[in-house]
């Protein structure tokens, strides 16, 4: 629900940025993981970005579109700190996005062999 509200707010407030959403910059998932850890994203969002409870929402798998993600990084809403350009380079933001998009969804419980009791 929070993700839907966030996306709607982004659409209303920054529709011009969404016109550029198809222009996601190239990034390295490996470098993105390093940046994600370096800038302390994991205490709130979790190591694999599945959320940290009340501290931070789930941001993977299937993160927000690039424009919304970049805006949230640079000018966040609520309690998230801002990761402005002098502090976090544009390439690092692109790398973190590449990392988040590389995270696969967890399997359904029915598909996990250890959970099958027969």
Buried (B, 14 or more C-beta within 10 A) or exposed (E): EEBEEBBEEBEEEBEEBBEEBEEBEEBBBEBBBBBBEEBEBBEBBBEBBBBBEEEBBBBBBEBBBBBBBBBBBBEEEEEBEEBEEEEBEEBBBBBBBBBBBBBEEEEEEEEEEEEEEE
